Amino acid sequence: MKTITIEKPVRGTPAASTARPAEAEQPHARYEQLMARCKGLPPTPTAVAYPCDQSSLEGALEAAKLGLIAPILVGPADTIKSVAAKNRLDLAGCEIIDAPDSETAAARAVEQVRLGRAEALMKGSLHTDELMGAVVKRDTGLRTARRISHCFVMDVPGHDTPLIITDAAVNVAPTLEDKVDIVQNAIDLAHALGAPEVRVAIVSAMETVNPKVPSTLDAAALCKMADRKQITGAILDGPLALDNAISLEAAQVKKIDSPVAGRANVLIAPDLEAGNMLAKSLTFLAGADAAGIVLGARVPIILTSRADSVLTRLASCAVAALVAKARREQGARAVS
């Protein structure tokens, strides 16, 4: 098995780095734990849409080597073979479905899911809009009753468990109705990843309900909906400012009595801008890694960036494999 070593970016100031406990400096510990949970699972059949550059093709092939996915490569066959040859990547055992361009590749990758041949979808080197356009088509896409949303599963130095942040990539200005699905998707993801207790913080700029700040009203409504079992599987609290969502000290200073405050493992952002800036701040200022996945469709969608490291792509595949496993088990319980 190939050993992968990824250099971490320099993080913050010396004062900030020395404040972290020594055990937190082990790189990628949370991601390695996720991948370890996939050992013994069968590889998840995954349609990879347009893997036509080194990073996207290599990520899919490395995930296959680790037994996370069984890739079905969908795109121009000659280009895929050329990229593999140029970068000395082994395509042995990989199925290739020829598609002349990125738009056709997205449609044919989605078709593999509809035919029951794939249990996950993976973005290659095409634009996100092209892939998601094929996913959301009403007649030929992968829509469900649930709204589609994106989650970052973040490995944050100094944080003991993976931190889920949503939605930072799909829903620009979600309504309260949208947020119900966004929250439920994140809760289901946390359970699939093995969280013993899911603690959801509905994040805003403050921890009190303020009629002038709409996100605080949404937060209060979501928490009451959880009380009425319209959202299930987690403890919700909000509105919470970011500091008292993840810092016990900050929560205690502000005298917030809550099982979520200071201990949240899911953060619900008020909109895409806030979620995206939060996730990227953790990535570029705190040295966090961010695995990306889209939920709410028929299958998990591995949504990675062209700038992602191989390890981040592997972690995204591991997340998708665990989600696919949870869905298989849920389906088996439904028919038993």
N, C-alpha and C positions, 0 to 999 in steps of 0.2 A: 504494500500500500504506500502510495506517495505521501511523504510528509510535507505539509504546507506551512511555511513560515511567512507571516505578514508583519511588516514593520508598522508599528503604531505611530501616528503623528505626535509631535511634541505637544504636550498638553499644558496650556496655561502658564502661570508664573511658578517659580520654585516654591513660593509659599503655598500656593494652591495644591501642588502635587504632594508636598510633605504632609498636608493635612489628612491625606487618605490613609486608611489602615494598610499595613503591609500586605495583608492577604488579598486586598482589592487590586493590587498591582499585577496579579496574574492575568495576562491578556486572554480575552475571549473565553473566560471560564464558563459564563452562562451559555454561550453558543455550543461549547464542547459538551455541556450537560444535555442540551437539546439533541445534539447529534447522537449522543450515547443512548438516549431514549429510543432512537430509531433502530438500534441494533436488534436483529432478529425479526424485524418487519420485512415483508416482501417489498421489493422496489415498487414505487408507485408509478404506473404507466403515465407518462407525461408528454403532452404534445408541446414541442418547443417551436414557437413561431418565429421564423426568419433568423436562425442563428448564423449570421453571415459576417461576423467579425470574430477576432480571437477571443475576446473576453466572454461573449455570450456562448460561443461554442465550447470553449474550454470549461466554463462553469457547468454546463450541462454534462459534459463528459466526465468531469471530476466527480460530480454528484452520482453519476452512474457507477464509477469505480468504487465509491463508498457504499453502494447499494441503496442510495436514497431514492433514486428514480430509475425508471426504464425509459429512456428518451425516444420519442418519435420525432425526428427532425423534419420540419416542414419548411421548404424554401427551394430556391433554385439549386438543383442537385450539383451542377458543375461548380457553382460558387462555394457551396458548403465543402465539397471535396478539395477545392483549391485552397481554401482557408485552412483546412485540416493539414494538407500537405505542406503548406508554407510554414506552419507553426508546429509541425511534427506531432500532430494529434491523431490518435488511433480511432478510426470510425468502425472498427470491427464489431459486429453484432448490433450495430445501430440501424434501425429502419429509417430510410429517407423517403419522404413523399415530395415529389417534385412540384414546385409552384413557382411561376415565372417572376413574381414580384411580391413586395411586402403585403399589399392589400389582399392578394389571393392567398398568400401564406397564412395570414390571420384567419381568413374565412375557412380554409381547409383545416387549420389547427382546431378551430372551434368545432368543425364537423367531426373530428375524431372523438371529441367528447360526446357529441350527440349520438354517435354510433356506438358508444359504450366502450371504445377502445382506449380511452384515456381518462384517468381520474384526477388529473391536474393539468393546468395550462401554464406555460412559462413564456415570458417575454424574451425575445431575442434582441436583435439590433434594430428593430423597427421602432417607430414612434409609439408612445403609449396610446395616443388617440386612435391610431390605426387598429391596435389590438382591442382596445375597449369598445371601439365602434362595432367590431364584429361580435363582441360579447353581448352588447345590449340590443342588437337587432331583434325586433319583436318576433319575427317568424323563424329566423334561423340562428338566433343567439342562445344565450345561456341564462336568461332571466329567471328569477323565482319570485315568490310573493314578497321576499325580503329586499330592501333597498341594498344596492351594492355599495360597499365602503372599503376603505383602505386602512390597514393597520401597519405601523412600524413596531417590530419586536426589537427592542433596543438592549444591547449589552452595555451598560453604563458603568464605568469604573467607580468603585465605591458603593454600588448598589447590589444587594445580595441576590436579587432575582431579576429575570427579564422584565423590562418595563414596557407595557403596551401603550402606544400613543395613537390616537385616532381622532378625526380623519385628517390626514395631512396631504392627500393627493387626489382625491376623487370628488368629494362633495364640497363645493366652493362656499356656499352660504346655506347650510342645512337648516331646514325648518324644524320645529319641535317634532313633527311627525317623522321626519327623516332621522332625527337624533335617537328616536326610540330604536330603530333598526341598527343604527351605528353603534349604540350601546350594547344591544343584544348580540350583534356580531362579535364585538370585542370580548364580551363575557364568554361566549361559546369558544372563542379562540383560547382564552386563558384556561378554560377547563381542558381543552384538547392538549395544551402544553403541560398539563399536570399540576396546575396551581391548586393547592389544597383549599384555599379560600380566595375568592375574587373580591377585591376591594376597589370600587370604582369611584374616582373623584371627578365630579363635573367641574371643570376648571373655568374660572373667570378672573377678573382683576381684583376681586374682593370676596370675602366670605360671608357677606350679608346680602339679603335680597334687596335690590334697589330697582324701583320701577323705571328709572332712567337708563338702566343697563340691561338690555333684553336678555343677555346670556344668563343673568342671575335668575330671571323669571323662568327660563327654560330649565335651569338646574333644579329649581324648586319643584317644578312640575314633574320632571323625570324621577325625582326622589319619591314623590307621592305616587307616581305610577308604579314604582317598584313596591311600595307598601301595598298597593292594590293588586299585585301580581301581574301587572301588565308588562313588566320586565322581570325576568326571573334569573336565578342562579348566582346572584351576587348581592353584596351590601353596597348601597349607593349613598353618597353624601355630596352635597353641593348646595349653593356655590362654595367652592374653596379656591382661594388664591394658590398659586403654585407652591409657594413656600410652605404653607400649612397643609398642603396635600402630601408632600413628600418628606417634610422635616418634623419629627416629633417635638423637637425643641420649639420650633416656630408655633406649632399647634398649642403647646403648653403655655407659651408666653401669651397667646391670644385667648387662652382659656376655652379652647374648642374641645368639647367632650364628644368624641366620635370614634367609632371603631375603624374609620377610614382615614381620618386626618393624621398625617405623618406616616401612614403605612400603605398608601395607595399603590397598587400594582397595575392599575389601568387609569390612564388620564384621558378624559374626553375634552377635546379642545372646542371652543365655541365656533370656530370656522376654520377653513383650510389655511388661511394666512397664519393664524396663531399656531395651529398644529405644525405646519411646515417649518415655521421659524423656531419653534420649540425643539423639534427633532434635529434640525440642522445646527442649532446652537449646541446641543449635546454632542453632536458628531464632531464639529470643528473646534469647539472650545473645551470640551471635556474628554475628547478622544473616544467617544462612544461609537459602536458599530450599529447599523440600522438595517435589519432584514425586513423586506417589504412583502406584504401579501394582501390580496384583494379577496374579500369575503362577500357573501350574499348571492353569488352566482351558483350554478349547479355544482361547480367544483372550485377548489381553491386556485387562485391565480397568482403565480410567482412573478411579482412585478419588481424588477431590479433596475438599477440605473447603470448606464454605461461606465460610470466612474466607480462602481462597486468593486471591492476586492473579491478574489475567488472565495475567500472564507465567508464573506457576507452572502454571496450567491449560494454557497453550500448551506448556510444557516437558513436561508429562505426556503430552500428545497426541503430541509428537515422540518421546518414549520408546516409546509404544505403536506408532507408525508404524515405528520401527526394529525392534521386536520382531516385528511382523507381517511385515516384509520378511525377517527372518532365518528365520521359519517357512516362508514361501513358498519360500525358497531351499533349506531343509532338505527340504521336501516334494519339490521338483524333483529334488534329488540322490537321494532315496529311490526314485524311479520311473525314474531314468535307468540 
